Amino acid sequence: MFLQSKQRGALVEVLDVNNLVDPVKDKVQAQVQAGQEEQEPEEYAKADLIFPSGESLPRCWVDADYRTN
């Protein structure tokens, strides 16, 4: 799945979507999509990721207590 880094403004490919949708995990492994050579995976905080359209990640992906608030 491709998301955008708020800090860099670059597209990143999330390597494990299960970690992305797990609200207990606050970081995911992703690769920057820039240049012709494949980049090394890096760890990104979910708080730094948005959809390419500019929308935030769903609350149920980032807040383990989303049902109680």
N, CA, C and O atoms as a DFTB+ gen file, in Angstrom:
276 C
 N C O
     1  1       0.848      -1.159       0.000
     2  2       0.000       0.000       0.000
     3  2       0.903       1.234       0.000
     4  3       1.905       1.285       0.714
     5  1       0.535       2.216      -0.804
     6  2       1.308       3.448      -0.884
     7  2       0.666       4.531      -0.025
     8  3      -0.538       4.773      -0.101
     9  1       1.489       5.173       0.787
    10  2       1.077       6.309       1.596
    11  2       2.078       7.426       1.352
    12  3       3.054       7.254       0.622
    13  1       1.828       8.562       1.966
    14  2       2.726       9.707       1.808
    15  2       3.266      10.115       3.168
    16  3       2.532      10.155       4.156
    17  1       4.550      10.415       3.207
    18  2       5.182      10.907       4.427
    19  2       4.901      12.400       4.541
    20  3       5.159      13.158       3.606
    21  1       4.376      12.821       5.681
    22  2       4.116      14.254       5.900
    23  2       5.423      15.041       5.908
    24  3       5.487      16.137       5.352
    25  1       6.466      14.493       6.534
    26  2       7.746      15.194       6.655
    27  2       8.435      15.359       5.315
    28  3       8.853      16.459       4.953
    29  1       8.552      14.269       4.587
    30  2       9.294      14.282       3.328
    31  2       8.440      14.681       2.124
    32  3       8.953      15.207       1.136
    33  1       7.139      14.426       2.216
    34  2       6.269      14.660       1.076
    35  2       6.396      13.583       0.015
    36  3       5.807      13.707      -1.058
    37  1       7.148      12.535       0.289
    38  2       7.402      11.468      -0.676
    39  2       6.436      10.306      -0.466
    40  3       5.940      10.076       0.637
    41  1       6.181       9.575      -1.560
    42  2       5.400       8.351      -1.453
    43  2       6.262       7.267      -0.830
    44  3       7.453       7.156      -1.120
    45  1       5.639       6.467       0.034
    46  2       6.318       5.332       0.635
    47  2       5.434       4.103       0.465
    48  3       4.207       4.188       0.521
    49  1       6.072       2.971       0.258
    50  2       5.332       1.713       0.144
    51  2       5.420       0.988       1.483
    52  3       6.508       0.627       1.933
    53  1       4.271       0.781       2.111
    54  2       4.214       0.067       3.386
    55  2       4.430      -1.408       3.090
    56  3       3.742      -1.985       2.248
    57  1       5.391      -2.022       3.787
    58  2       5.775      -3.396       3.501
    59  2       4.899      -4.426       4.203
    60  3       4.777      -5.551       3.718
    61  1       4.290      -4.077       5.322
    62  2       3.426      -5.008       6.046
    63  2       2.128      -4.292       6.414
    64  3       2.071      -3.548       7.394
    65  1       1.102      -4.523       5.626
    66  2      -0.182      -3.846       5.832
    67  2      -0.813      -4.260       7.162
    68  3      -1.547      -3.475       7.761
    69  1      -0.541      -5.474       7.633
    70  2      -1.092      -5.910       8.922
    71  2      -0.619      -5.003      10.052
    72  3      -1.405      -4.672      10.940
    73  1       0.647      -4.595      10.038
    74  2       1.147      -3.667      11.051
    75  2       0.505      -2.292      10.900
    76  3       0.285      -1.593      11.889
    77  1       0.209      -1.910       9.675
    78  2      -0.412      -0.610       9.425
    79  2      -1.804      -0.535      10.046
    80  3      -2.154       0.486      10.638
    81  1      -2.595      -1.583       9.923
    82  2      -3.968      -1.555      10.424
    83  2      -4.071      -1.972      11.883
    84  3      -5.153      -1.895      12.466
    85  1      -2.970      -2.412      12.487
    86  2      -2.961      -2.800      13.904
    87  2      -2.829      -1.539      14.756
    88  3      -1.788      -0.884      14.725
    89  1      -3.871      -1.191      15.518
    90  2      -3.830       0.061      16.284
    91  2      -2.811       0.070      17.423
    92  3      -2.487       1.138      17.943
    93  1      -2.304      -1.085      17.817
    94  2      -1.316      -1.161      18.893
    95  2       0.077      -0.778      18.384
    96  3       0.901      -0.282      19.151
    97  1       0.338      -1.003      17.115
    98  2       1.635      -0.668      16.527
    99  2       1.641       0.806      16.146
   100  3       0.705       1.291      15.511
   101  1       2.704       1.523      16.537
   102  2       2.764       2.950      16.205
   103  2       3.759       3.255      15.088
   104  3       3.892       4.403      14.664
   105  1       4.468       2.208      14.608
   106  2       5.419       2.395      13.508
   107  2       5.265       1.267      12.498
   108  3       4.816       0.170      12.832
   109  1       5.648       1.557      11.249
   110  2       5.603       0.559      10.184
   111  2       6.883       0.633       9.360
   112  3       7.538       1.675       9.314
   113  1       7.235      -0.462       8.718
   114  2       8.365      -0.503       7.796
   115  2       7.862      -0.097       6.417
   116  3       6.830      -0.588       5.959
   117  1       8.581       0.790       5.762
   118  2       8.195       1.243       4.426
   119  2       9.436       1.640       3.640
   120  3      10.500       1.890       4.207
   121  1       9.274       1.692       2.324
   122  2      10.364       2.098       1.430
   123  2       9.944       3.350       0.674
   124  3       8.836       3.423       0.142
   125  1      10.823       4.318       0.630
   126  2      10.584       5.531      -0.148
   127  2      10.575       5.163      -1.625
   128  3      11.414       4.389      -2.084
   129  1       9.637       5.712      -2.356
   130  2       9.529       5.471      -3.788
   131  2      10.113       6.664      -4.532
   132  3       9.388       7.562      -4.961
   133  1      11.424       6.659      -4.676
   134  2      12.118       7.748      -5.360
   135  2      13.297       7.176      -6.127
   136  3      14.000       6.291      -5.638
   137  1      13.502       7.673      -7.299
   138  2      14.623       7.200      -8.100
   139  2      14.335       5.859      -8.744
   140  3      13.246       5.306      -8.595
   141  1      15.307       5.351      -9.450
   142  2      15.115       4.097     -10.163
   143  2      15.534       2.885      -9.349
   144  3      15.076       1.772      -9.612
   145  1      16.396       3.088      -8.365
   146  2      16.851       1.976      -7.542
   147  2      15.963       1.852      -6.309
   148  3      15.489       2.845      -5.758
   149  1      15.751       0.606      -5.891
   150  2      14.928       0.360      -4.719
   151  2      15.649       0.867      -3.472
   152  3      16.832       0.590      -3.271
   153  1      14.938       1.598      -2.656
   154  2      15.500       2.172      -1.437
   155  2      15.437       1.155      -0.296
   156  3      14.637       0.220      -0.326
   157  1      16.282       1.351       0.695
   158  2      16.282       0.497       1.882
   159  2      15.024       0.777       2.712
   160  3      14.589       1.925       2.801
   161  1      14.438      -0.259       3.318
   162  2      13.282      -0.034       4.197
   163  2      13.670       0.821       5.399
   164  3      14.778       0.718       5.926
   165  1      12.738       1.658       5.816
   166  2      12.918       2.494       6.999
   167  2      11.681       2.369       7.872
   168  3      10.624       1.935       7.415
   169  1      11.824       2.749       9.117
   170  2      10.705       2.731      10.041
   171  2      10.040       4.109      10.040
   172  3      10.716       5.131      10.161
   173  1       8.730       4.128       9.903
   174  2       7.963       5.378       9.887
   175  2       6.910       5.340      10.976
   176  3       6.255       4.319      11.183
   177  1       6.751       6.453      11.669
   178  2       5.677       6.578      12.637
   179  2       4.363       6.731      11.876
   180  3       4.298       7.458      10.885
   181  1       3.327       6.054      12.336
   182  2       2.025       6.182      11.675
   183  2       1.548       7.628      11.685
   184  3       0.850       8.059      10.767
   185  1       1.922       8.375      12.717
   186  2       1.511       9.779      12.819
   187  2       2.088      10.616      11.680
   188  3       1.569      11.693      11.385
   189  1       3.154      10.138      11.036
   190  2       3.789      10.860       9.933
   191  2       3.236      10.452       8.572
   192  3       3.675      10.976       7.548
   193  1       2.274       9.521       8.545
   194  2       1.774       9.016       7.268
   195  2       0.344       9.473       7.001
   196  3      -0.492       9.536       7.903
   197  1       0.092       9.784       5.746
   198  2      -1.249      10.137       5.279
   199  2      -1.468       9.441       3.938
   200  3      -0.527       8.943       3.321
   201  1      -2.716       9.416       3.501
   202  2      -3.006       8.911       2.161
   203  2      -2.536       9.942       1.145
   204  3      -2.487      11.131       1.461
   205  1      -2.189       9.518      -0.070
   206  2      -1.736      10.471      -1.088
   207  2      -2.752      11.577      -1.374
   208  3      -2.381      12.647      -1.857
   209  1      -4.026      11.329      -1.083
   210  2      -5.069      12.337      -1.288
   211  2      -5.042      13.420      -0.215
   212  3      -5.736      14.430      -0.332
   213  1      -4.233      13.210       0.840
   214  2      -4.141      14.170       1.931
   215  2      -4.967      13.794       3.145
   216  3      -4.913      14.485       4.162
   217  1      -5.728      12.715       3.061
   218  2      -6.547      12.271       4.182
   219  2      -5.688      11.575       5.241
   220  3      -4.696      10.919       4.924
   221  1      -6.083      11.731       6.480
   222  2      -5.401      11.055       7.585
   223  2      -5.738       9.574       7.581
   224  3      -6.713       9.144       6.964
   225  1      -4.916       8.799       8.281
   226  2      -5.219       7.382       8.450
   227  2      -6.460       7.244       9.323
   228  3      -6.713       8.095      10.176
   229  1      -7.239       6.182       9.119
   230  2      -8.425       5.982       9.960
   231  2      -8.033       5.863      11.430
   232  3      -6.990       5.299      11.761
   233  1      -8.858       6.386      12.284
   234  2      -8.575       6.383      13.720
   235  2      -8.412       4.963      14.261
   236  3      -7.602       4.729      15.158
   237  1      -9.175       4.020      13.722
   238  2      -9.086       2.634      14.204
   239  2      -7.755       1.983      13.853
   240  3      -7.459       0.904      14.366
   241  1      -6.941       2.600      12.999
   242  2      -5.607       2.093      12.666
   243  2      -4.547       2.656      13.604
   244  3      -3.459       2.089      13.703
   245  1      -4.836       3.755      14.295
   246  2      -3.807       4.432      15.092
   247  2      -4.149       4.541      16.571
   248  3      -3.271       4.863      17.371
   249  1      -5.387       4.284      16.961
   250  2      -5.817       4.446      18.355
   251  2      -6.463       3.165      18.845
   252  3      -7.577       2.839      18.436
   253  1      -5.782       2.432      19.715
   254  2      -6.300       1.172      20.230
   255  2      -7.573       1.357      21.049
   256  3      -8.348       0.413      21.199
   257  1      -7.799       2.553      21.578
   258  2      -8.986       2.835      22.395
   259  2     -10.045       3.608      21.611
   260  3     -10.844       4.327      22.209
   261  1     -10.065       3.475      20.294
   262  2     -10.968       4.289      19.481
   263  2     -12.428       4.038      19.802
   264  3     -13.254       4.916      19.554
   265  1     -12.782       2.893      20.336
   266  2     -14.200       2.591      20.647
   267  2     -14.661       3.233      21.947
   268  3     -15.857       3.456      22.133
   269  1     -13.737       3.534      22.845
   270  2     -14.139       4.062      24.156
   271  2     -14.197       5.565      24.199
   272  3     -14.751       6.121      25.147
   273  1     -13.654       6.247      23.218
   274  2     -13.645       7.718      23.221
   275  2     -14.781       8.269      22.439
   276  3     -14.926       9.487      22.337
